[in-house]
Structures are given as structure tokens and as C-alpha cells.
């Protein structure tokens, strides 16, 4: 769900107040705010009135509305703000990697703010909001439709870091950290096959609009299937891609068909929910079905067992901290910042070795 337009305008004005060096600055007029954010006059007026009531702004008859110099002096030096934007720019919840990014930003002495694309889809509106409110932006897993925004960001002075994990988009000249989905799919196939697994549930939480990319020829799933086909030869492999909602519905059926699969692969953030449903269905890990998580999952949810996982979190944190230091704290504008995340698979105890019986 996107940010309400009233809060978007208020946030823009508040950041303008806190970031400007001037103590007696006139804010944009109602008409300008209406054009900039494509909102009604009542919305713009309401945002201004709220800040006037809170003492941040002072209306001057016949002249406009100005920043209250007394409030400005009380605000003092503000910490730099890094925006966090995810996927298509309108997620209702943060992604799995959001906590790691937030932790890195706070550890660097900075503030973070979850950011959203404008409902209008207007790039100019988006860039005005970025320039007014942010010192940098980190975009987690942008979809292909985000290319025009990334192009505008790459042409601006706003430091931007793009994190790419599944769908690879053209980041233009924006800085980026990548995890290669094809390489990931190949390594998952080889690892699971070595443990005797060739029948996998791929459980995801991607929106239906992004599922096409998840199953594209450059996806983890496609690479996994291709490699598993080669490894199995005449023996057929089996994989089924289900959303978390579809998987939960499947478990509610008596003929769920879990016996046809030996392993589940999902984001670590889905593990508590999936394991709870498995428990309700009378199934246990790893006796009835094994589990491989993308990211670190706590052993608490696995009845004390160490979870089988694909871990990149340590490296991603060090890369983000390096980027924040270079681009935000030191303000260096050197050549494009580009990193590829290494991948390691830990078998843990949640993956049963079928080759050992």
C-alpha cells in the first residue's frame, strides 16, 4: 500500500524545513504543491495547515508561508537520510533484506526512511521528492518497469545503490550489488542432487505481477530446472512453484501430495509461517520433508535444528557499509560501485541426506 498523498506532501515539506540552510525560507505555494504531487488543493492546504499548527511554518498575509526560524534553530543539525525503496515501489511490508539495510544505515550514524513511488507514475514528482527529502537511496530488487526511475536517478546527484537478487534490470550508472540468480539456481540443483533430492517445492511471496520474471530464462528457478534435468538424466526431476498462499491451501487438503516432494525452498522470512502450517498438518522437518532457506533462519522455528540455508547476509552488510562510507559519509564520486555477492550453502540439519538412507 502506498503512502497517503497528505503524508507525502507533509513529509516533503518537513524534509525541506529540516534540510535547508536558510532560516527564513518561503515554501512552495499550494498551486506548486498541487502540480508537483498531482494532488487536490485541499490535500496541499491540509499538509501546510498541519505544519503551521505544529509550529514549523508561519503564514504571512499576502506573502505566502515561511519556515519558522525559531523551529529551525531548535531542529539543529539533522542526520543525513537514506531512503529505502523496494520492488515496484509500493510494497505493503519491508523485504527480507530491509532489516540488514536499516542496521547498516543506523550503524553509519545516518537515518533511514521507507520511500515509495508516486501513484501518478510521474518521474519528475519522484525526483523532486528524492531531492527534497533524501541524501541517498537504496532500492531493493527493482522490477523492470523501474528502469525510467533508475535512469533519472543515475543522471542526478543523489547517490543510489541498487540491490539485485532475482530479476536483473538495467541499473544504468547507479551503483549496484548483485547476487547472480542463474549461478544460484545451478548451485542449488547440484547441492540438492548431491543430497538425493530432485523433487522440490519452490514457495515464494512474489506478487503475481512479478511471477513472470521469477520464471524467466534468467531466473533461479529456470537455472535450477535446467541443471537438475542434466543431473537426473533419464530419472525425471519434479518442481512446483507455489505462492505462500497456494502452499497453505495445499496443506489443508487431505491429499496434499507432499509425498511426491522431498524438499521445500523459500525465503527465510517465510520459514516460520510454512513450518507452522506443516506442523498443523502433522508434518515434521526433516523426517517428512527437508527445508532449504534463502537467508539465515533461526533454529527456534526448526525445533532447535540448524536450518539448511543460503547465506549472503554477512557480505551484503559489509558491502552496504562500504557504500555508505564512500558515497554518503565521505561524499566520493569515483567510478561505479559494483559488487557481486558470493554464495555458500550450509546443509544444516533441516535437509535430510537421502543418499545415506
One Martini backbone bead per residue (centre of mass of N, CA, C, O) as a GRO file, in nm:
protein
  357
    1UNK     BB    1   0.097   0.035   0.023
    2UNK     BB    2   0.078   0.358  -0.019
    3UNK     BB    3   0.133   0.670   0.050
    4UNK     BB    4  -0.030   0.917   0.151
    5UNK     BB    5  -0.054   1.225   0.012
    6UNK     BB    6  -0.044   1.396   0.267
    7UNK     BB    7   0.226   1.265   0.376
    8UNK     BB    8   0.399   1.335   0.133
    9UNK     BB    9   0.379   1.643   0.159
   10UNK     BB   10   0.468   1.668   0.453
   11UNK     BB   11   0.745   1.528   0.419
   12UNK     BB   12   0.856   1.730   0.218
   13UNK     BB   13   0.835   1.982   0.403
   14UNK     BB   14   0.997   1.878   0.644
   15UNK     BB   15   1.261   1.830   0.487
   16UNK     BB   16   1.291   2.120   0.397
   17UNK     BB   17   1.320   2.237   0.681
   18UNK     BB   18   1.564   2.048   0.790
   19UNK     BB   19   1.772   2.100   0.528
   20UNK     BB   20   1.785   2.388   0.522
   21UNK     BB   21   1.986   2.676   0.570
   22UNK     BB   22   1.755   2.850   0.585
   23UNK     BB   23   1.543   3.049   0.818
   24UNK     BB   24   1.376   3.229   0.572
   25UNK     BB   25   1.170   3.031   0.399
   26UNK     BB   26   0.980   2.982   0.124
   27UNK     BB   27   0.737   2.789   0.034
   28UNK     BB   28   0.553   2.632  -0.162
   29UNK     BB   29   0.275   2.658  -0.307
   30UNK     BB   30  -0.020   2.516  -0.355
   31UNK     BB   31   0.006   2.497  -0.662
   32UNK     BB   32   0.285   2.363  -0.668
   33UNK     BB   33   0.204   2.111  -0.502
   34UNK     BB   34  -0.017   2.013  -0.694
   35UNK     BB   35   0.176   1.971  -0.938
   36UNK     BB   36   0.395   1.792  -0.809
   37UNK     BB   37   0.172   1.567  -0.671
   38UNK     BB   38  -0.112   1.550  -0.787
   39UNK     BB   39  -0.314   1.722  -0.603
   40UNK     BB   40  -0.522   1.864  -0.411
   41UNK     BB   41  -0.580   2.154  -0.246
   42UNK     BB   42  -0.666   2.024   0.022
   43UNK     BB   43  -0.410   1.855   0.062
   44UNK     BB   44  -0.202   2.086   0.062
   45UNK     BB   45  -0.338   2.257   0.284
   46UNK     BB   46  -0.333   2.042   0.510
   47UNK     BB   47  -0.023   2.015   0.529
   48UNK     BB   48   0.032   2.310   0.603
   49UNK     BB   49  -0.153   2.338   0.851
   50UNK     BB   50  -0.015   2.121   1.024
   51UNK     BB   51   0.265   2.277   1.039
   52UNK     BB   52   0.153   2.533   1.162
   53UNK     BB   53   0.033   2.405   1.419
   54UNK     BB   54   0.333   2.281   1.497
   55UNK     BB   55   0.542   2.540   1.424
   56UNK     BB   56   0.703   2.526   1.135
   57UNK     BB   57   0.502   2.744   1.024
   58UNK     BB   58   0.442   3.080   0.864
   59UNK     BB   59   0.196   3.292   0.790
   60UNK     BB   60   0.182   3.560   0.532
   61UNK     BB   61   0.006   3.807   0.441
   62UNK     BB   62   0.045   3.819   0.091
   63UNK     BB   63   0.324   3.615   0.079
   64UNK     BB   64   0.293   3.342   0.250
   65UNK     BB   65   0.495   3.059   0.350
   66UNK     BB   66   0.711   3.005   0.633
   67UNK     BB   67   0.977   2.935   0.806
   68UNK     BB   68   1.041   2.883   1.133
   69UNK     BB   69   1.321   3.000   1.287
   70UNK     BB   70   1.287   2.870   1.570
   71UNK     BB   71   1.257   2.577   1.477
   72UNK     BB   72   1.517   2.558   1.314
   73UNK     BB   73   1.710   2.593   1.562
   74UNK     BB   74   1.598   2.337   1.718
   75UNK     BB   75   1.675   2.114   1.515
   76UNK     BB   76   1.938   2.145   1.392
   77UNK     BB   77   2.139   1.889   1.319
   78UNK     BB   78   2.084   1.666   1.066
   79UNK     BB   79   2.061   1.365   0.968
   80UNK     BB   80   2.111   1.168   0.725
   81UNK     BB   81   1.904   1.041   0.454
   82UNK     BB   82   1.790   0.708   0.373
   83UNK     BB   83   1.633   0.552   0.125
   84UNK     BB   84   1.382   0.284   0.106
   85UNK     BB   85   1.329   0.075  -0.180
   86UNK     BB   86   1.082  -0.159  -0.322
   87UNK     BB   87   1.052  -0.291  -0.612
   88UNK     BB   88   0.758  -0.120  -0.724
   89UNK     BB   89   0.716   0.099  -0.473
   90UNK     BB   90   0.443  -0.073  -0.320
   91UNK     BB   91   0.488  -0.201  -0.049
   92UNK     BB   92   0.349  -0.324   0.257
   93UNK     BB   93   0.633  -0.452   0.313
   94UNK     BB   94   0.921  -0.550   0.394
   95UNK     BB   95   1.199  -0.698   0.320
   96UNK     BB   96   1.433  -0.921   0.412
   97UNK     BB   97   1.673  -0.689   0.378
   98UNK     BB   98   1.590  -0.440   0.546
   99UNK     BB   99   1.724  -0.487   0.830
  100UNK     BB  100   2.018  -0.475   0.724
  101UNK     BB  101   2.004  -0.190   0.611
  102UNK     BB  102   1.915  -0.042   0.864
  103UNK     BB  103   2.159  -0.123   1.035
  104UNK     BB  104   2.375   0.015   0.856
  105UNK     BB  105   2.267   0.303   0.873
  106UNK     BB  106   2.280   0.333   1.183
  107UNK     BB  107   2.588   0.254   1.209
  108UNK     BB  108   2.656   0.530   1.028
  109UNK     BB  109   2.474   0.773   1.153
  110UNK     BB  110   2.197   0.738   1.017
  111UNK     BB  111   1.895   0.767   0.838
  112UNK     BB  112   1.572   0.620   0.767
  113UNK     BB  113   1.336   0.584   0.479
  114UNK     BB  114   1.050   0.482   0.356
  115UNK     BB  115   0.987   0.456   0.012
  116UNK     BB  116   0.787   0.590  -0.272
  117UNK     BB  117   0.599   0.583  -0.537
  118UNK     BB  118   0.407   0.754  -0.730
  119UNK     BB  119   0.088   0.706  -0.840
  120UNK     BB  120   0.133   0.863  -1.119
  121UNK     BB  121   0.437   0.797  -1.239
  122UNK     BB  122   0.605   1.053  -1.194
  123UNK     BB  123   0.935   1.133  -1.224
  124UNK     BB  124   0.945   1.426  -1.127
  125UNK     BB  125   0.811   1.380  -0.856
  126UNK     BB  126   1.013   1.179  -0.751
  127UNK     BB  127   1.273   1.359  -0.770
  128UNK     BB  128   1.175   1.587  -0.585
  129UNK     BB  129   1.147   1.407  -0.333
  130UNK     BB  130   1.439   1.314  -0.321
  131UNK     BB  131   1.583   1.595  -0.309
  132UNK     BB  132   1.422   1.697  -0.050
  133UNK     BB  133   1.461   1.413   0.150
  134UNK     BB  134   1.746   1.298   0.035
  135UNK     BB  135   2.094   1.161   0.037
  136UNK     BB  136   1.986   0.867  -0.037
  137UNK     BB  137   1.947   0.541  -0.220
  138UNK     BB  138   1.783   0.218  -0.167
  139UNK     BB  139   1.718  -0.048  -0.403
  140UNK     BB  140   1.514  -0.331  -0.378
  141UNK     BB  141   1.442  -0.513  -0.634
  142UNK     BB  142   1.387  -0.397  -0.911
  143UNK     BB  143   1.182  -0.361  -1.164
  144UNK     BB  144   1.159  -0.306  -1.499
  145UNK     BB  145   0.964  -0.049  -1.468
  146UNK     BB  146   1.210   0.119  -1.316
  147UNK     BB  147   1.410   0.233  -1.532
  148UNK     BB  148   1.327   0.539  -1.547
  149UNK     BB  149   1.414   0.600  -1.255
  150UNK     BB  150   1.709   0.505  -1.274
  151UNK     BB  151   1.790   0.706  -1.488
  152UNK     BB  152   1.732   0.961  -1.323
  153UNK     BB  153   1.923   0.890  -1.089
  154UNK     BB  154   2.189   0.865  -1.262
  155UNK     BB  155   2.152   1.188  -1.347
  156UNK     BB  156   2.198   1.255  -1.061
  157UNK     BB  157   2.321   1.348  -0.722
  158UNK     BB  158   2.198   1.086  -0.607
  159UNK     BB  159   2.283   0.837  -0.425
  160UNK     BB  160   2.265   0.497  -0.571
  161UNK     BB  161   2.150   0.170  -0.462
  162UNK     BB  162   2.138  -0.152  -0.619
  163UNK     BB  163   1.953  -0.448  -0.540
  164UNK     BB  164   2.019  -0.778  -0.685
  165UNK     BB  165   1.854  -1.117  -0.691
  166UNK     BB  166   1.664  -1.190  -0.951
  167UNK     BB  167   1.594  -0.941  -1.115
  168UNK     BB  168   1.762  -0.804  -1.392
  169UNK     BB  169   1.844  -0.469  -1.428
  170UNK     BB  170   1.899  -0.156  -1.553
  171UNK     BB  171   2.111   0.066  -1.362
  172UNK     BB  172   2.301   0.205  -1.519
  173UNK     BB  173   2.492   0.432  -1.308
  174UNK     BB  174   2.423   0.284  -1.074
  175UNK     BB  175   2.479   0.138  -0.804
  176UNK     BB  176   2.575  -0.219  -0.722
  177UNK     BB  177   2.429  -0.531  -0.597
  178UNK     BB  178   2.485  -0.882  -0.666
  179UNK     BB  179   2.290  -1.182  -0.727
  180UNK     BB  180   2.322  -1.465  -0.906
  181UNK     BB  181   2.056  -1.653  -1.020
  182UNK     BB  182   2.189  -1.870  -1.196
  183UNK     BB  183   2.406  -1.965  -1.002
  184UNK     BB  184   2.207  -2.038  -0.778
  185UNK     BB  185   2.047  -2.259  -0.930
  186UNK     BB  186   2.288  -2.449  -0.984
  187UNK     BB  187   2.377  -2.492  -0.683
  188UNK     BB  188   2.113  -2.606  -0.578
  189UNK     BB  189   2.101  -2.853  -0.760
  190UNK     BB  190   2.373  -2.983  -0.679
  191UNK     BB  191   2.319  -3.003  -0.379
  192UNK     BB  192   2.050  -3.165  -0.375
  193UNK     BB  193   2.150  -3.404  -0.545
  194UNK     BB  194   2.377  -3.488  -0.339
  195UNK     BB  195   2.119  -3.549  -0.126
  196UNK     BB  196   1.874  -3.683  -0.313
  197UNK     BB  197   1.728  -3.433  -0.455
  198UNK     BB  198   1.437  -3.383  -0.716
  199UNK     BB  199   1.183  -3.268  -0.529
  200UNK     BB  200   1.044  -2.934  -0.544
  201UNK     BB  201   0.945  -2.663  -0.350
  202UNK     BB  202   0.859  -2.332  -0.462
  203UNK     BB  203   0.831  -2.076  -0.225
  204UNK     BB  204   0.659  -1.764  -0.251
  205UNK     BB  205   0.606  -1.374  -0.235
  206UNK     BB  206   0.531  -1.288  -0.506
  207UNK     BB  207   0.382  -1.105  -0.712
  208UNK     BB  208   0.201  -1.168  -0.993
  209UNK     BB  209   0.360  -0.946  -1.165
  210UNK     BB  210   0.654  -1.108  -1.103
  211UNK     BB  211   0.641  -1.414  -1.197
  212UNK     BB  212   0.757  -1.403  -1.482
  213UNK     BB  213   1.048  -1.334  -1.389
  214UNK     BB  214   1.089  -1.582  -1.196
  215UNK     BB  215   1.047  -1.778  -1.477
  216UNK     BB  216   1.272  -1.697  -1.633
  217UNK     BB  217   1.576  -1.755  -1.806
  218UNK     BB  218   1.721  -1.575  -1.551
  219UNK     BB  219   1.641  -1.761  -1.325
  220UNK     BB  220   1.663  -1.973  -1.065
  221UNK     BB  221   1.453  -2.181  -1.158
  222UNK     BB  222   1.558  -2.233  -1.446
  223UNK     BB  223   1.845  -2.321  -1.367
  224UNK     BB  224   1.762  -2.554  -1.188
  225UNK     BB  225   1.606  -2.723  -1.400
  226UNK     BB  226   1.836  -2.757  -1.604
  227UNK     BB  227   2.039  -2.898  -1.411
  228UNK     BB  228   1.855  -3.129  -1.309
  229UNK     BB  229   1.815  -3.260  -1.584
  230UNK     BB  230   2.111  -3.337  -1.623
  231UNK     BB  231   2.151  -3.504  -1.357
  232UNK     BB  232   1.906  -3.713  -1.394
  233UNK     BB  233   1.818  -3.771  -1.674
  234UNK     BB  234   1.601  -4.026  -1.689
  235UNK     BB  235   1.543  -3.909  -1.428
  236UNK     BB  236   1.292  -3.737  -1.297
  237UNK     BB  237   1.211  -3.423  -1.217
  238UNK     BB  238   1.054  -3.203  -0.958
  239UNK     BB  239   0.858  -2.891  -0.977
  240UNK     BB  240   0.688  -2.641  -0.767
  241UNK     BB  241   0.521  -2.330  -0.796
  242UNK     BB  242   0.440  -2.140  -0.498
  243UNK     BB  243   0.263  -1.968  -0.308
  244UNK     BB  244   0.198  -1.926   0.018
  245UNK     BB  245  -0.109  -1.956  -0.025
  246UNK     BB  246  -0.105  -2.219  -0.193
  247UNK     BB  247   0.042  -2.392   0.016
  248UNK     BB  248  -0.168  -2.369   0.242
  249UNK     BB  249  -0.399  -2.497   0.081
  250UNK     BB  250  -0.260  -2.767   0.032
  251UNK     BB  251  -0.238  -2.851   0.343
  252UNK     BB  252  -0.561  -2.871   0.377
  253UNK     BB  253  -0.533  -3.122   0.225
  254UNK     BB  254  -0.536  -3.464   0.234
  255UNK     BB  255  -0.411  -3.469  -0.079
  256UNK     BB  256  -0.134  -3.292  -0.095
  257UNK     BB  257   0.136  -3.451  -0.203
  258UNK     BB  258   0.410  -3.455  -0.031
  259UNK     BB  259   0.530  -3.737  -0.125
  260UNK     BB  260   0.635  -3.603  -0.409
  261UNK     BB  261   0.823  -3.448  -0.201
  262UNK     BB  262   1.151  -3.350  -0.031
  263UNK     BB  263   1.156  -3.022  -0.075
  264UNK     BB  264   1.200  -2.685   0.049
  265UNK     BB  265   1.201  -2.353  -0.104
  266UNK     BB  266   1.283  -2.034   0.062
  267UNK     BB  267   1.248  -1.774   0.225
  268UNK     BB  268   1.324  -1.719   0.549
  269UNK     BB  269   1.063  -1.544   0.621
  270UNK     BB  270   0.867  -1.806   0.560
  271UNK     BB  271   0.931  -2.033   0.765
  272UNK     BB  272   0.739  -1.994   1.009
  273UNK     BB  273   0.478  -2.030   0.842
  274UNK     BB  274   0.534  -2.307   0.710
  275UNK     BB  275   0.598  -2.471   0.972
  276UNK     BB  276   0.326  -2.428   1.105
  277UNK     BB  277   0.160  -2.575   0.882
  278UNK     BB  278   0.307  -2.844   0.897
  279UNK     BB  279   0.238  -2.903   1.191
  280UNK     BB  280  -0.075  -2.900   1.148
  281UNK     BB  281  -0.030  -3.149   0.931
  282UNK     BB  282   0.191  -3.351   1.072
  283UNK     BB  283   0.473  -3.230   0.993
  284UNK     BB  284   0.832  -3.283   0.961
  285UNK     BB  285   1.167  -3.177   1.031
  286UNK     BB  286   1.312  -3.401   0.795
  287UNK     BB  287   1.131  -3.657   0.775
  288UNK     BB  288   0.911  -3.554   0.557
  289UNK     BB  289   1.070  -3.271   0.498
  290UNK     BB  290   1.279  -3.055   0.361
  291UNK     BB  291   1.492  -2.744   0.420
  292UNK     BB  292   1.555  -2.442   0.223
  293UNK     BB  293   1.707  -2.128   0.285
  294UNK     BB  294   1.701  -1.783   0.194
  295UNK     BB  295   1.876  -1.737   0.444
  296UNK     BB  296   1.857  -1.677   0.774
  297UNK     BB  297   1.737  -1.916   1.019
  298UNK     BB  298   1.600  -1.992   1.305
  299UNK     BB  299   1.605  -2.272   1.517
  300UNK     BB  300   1.334  -2.232   1.661
  301UNK     BB  301   1.154  -2.321   1.401
  302UNK     BB  302   1.331  -2.618   1.409
  303UNK     BB  303   1.351  -2.742   1.693
  304UNK     BB  304   1.680  -2.662   1.714
  305UNK     BB  305   1.762  -2.674   1.429
  306UNK     BB  306   1.974  -2.633   1.180
  307UNK     BB  307   1.945  -2.451   0.902
  308UNK     BB  308   1.920  -2.471   0.580
  309UNK     BB  309   2.138  -2.241   0.385
  310UNK     BB  310   2.164  -1.924   0.219
  311UNK     BB  311   2.449  -1.711   0.257
  312UNK     BB  312   2.486  -1.323   0.235
  313UNK     BB  313   2.470  -1.119   0.476
  314UNK     BB  314   2.761  -1.045   0.553
  315UNK     BB  315   2.842  -0.920   0.276
  316UNK     BB  316   2.615  -0.714   0.241
  317UNK     BB  317   2.690  -0.540   0.485
  318UNK     BB  318   2.979  -0.461   0.401
  319UNK     BB  319   2.896  -0.328   0.130
  320UNK     BB  320   2.702  -0.112   0.243
  321UNK     BB  321   2.904   0.024   0.434
  322UNK     BB  322   3.098   0.107   0.211
  323UNK     BB  323   2.901   0.282   0.050
  324UNK     BB  324   2.825   0.482   0.275
  325UNK     BB  325   3.113   0.585   0.319
  326UNK     BB  326   3.175   0.684   0.030
  327UNK     BB  327   2.902   0.846  -0.055
  328UNK     BB  328   2.809   0.987   0.223
  329UNK     BB  329   3.045   1.049   0.428
  330UNK     BB  330   3.269   1.127   0.188
  331UNK     BB  331   3.155   1.201  -0.108
  332UNK     BB  332   3.237   1.003  -0.330
  333UNK     BB  333   3.286   1.015  -0.713
  334UNK     BB  334   3.353   0.757  -0.845
  335UNK     BB  335   3.334   0.489  -0.976
  336UNK     BB  336   3.142   0.241  -1.006
  337UNK     BB  337   2.963   0.054  -0.779
  338UNK     BB  338   3.056  -0.305  -0.776
  339UNK     BB  339   2.895  -0.611  -0.659
  340UNK     BB  340   2.937  -0.963  -0.584
  341UNK     BB  341   2.777  -1.221  -0.434
  342UNK     BB  342   2.850  -1.471  -0.257
  343UNK     BB  343   2.785  -1.833  -0.227
  344UNK     BB  344   2.654  -2.036   0.046
  345UNK     BB  345   2.592  -2.374   0.159
  346UNK     BB  346   2.410  -2.496   0.439
  347UNK     BB  347   2.284  -2.794   0.546
  348UNK     BB  348   2.250  -2.862   0.822
  349UNK     BB  349   1.937  -3.028   0.969
  350UNK     BB  350   1.691  -2.980   0.743
  351UNK     BB  351   1.860  -3.184   0.554
  352UNK     BB  352   1.821  -3.478   0.412
  353UNK     BB  353   2.021  -3.764   0.344
  354UNK     BB  354   1.919  -3.989   0.104
  355UNK     BB  355   2.195  -4.146   0.036
  356UNK     BB  356   2.198  -4.262   0.354
  357UNK     BB  357   1.887  -4.339   0.421
   0.00000   0.00000   0.00000
